[in-house]
Amino acid sequence: MTDTVTADRRMLESLVCPLTHAVLTYDAERQELVSKAVHLAFPIRDGIPVMLVSEARQIG
């Protein structure tokens, strides 16, 4: 189980914003990857990050 969590965490940390290519922040509570640069939050659905701008939520 720990290996799966570590692999998932590594995978999430390797993703970048599709618009700016900046590092994303993982919000475990909301299950989102946040791009602070463009104020978008990309959802993670069923463990799969949805990196489409059209699916992102505007934040702040």
Secondary structure, DSSP 8 states (H G I E B T S, - for coil): -HHHHHHHHHHHHH-B-TTT--B-EEETTTTEEEETTTTEEEEEETTEE---GGG-EE--
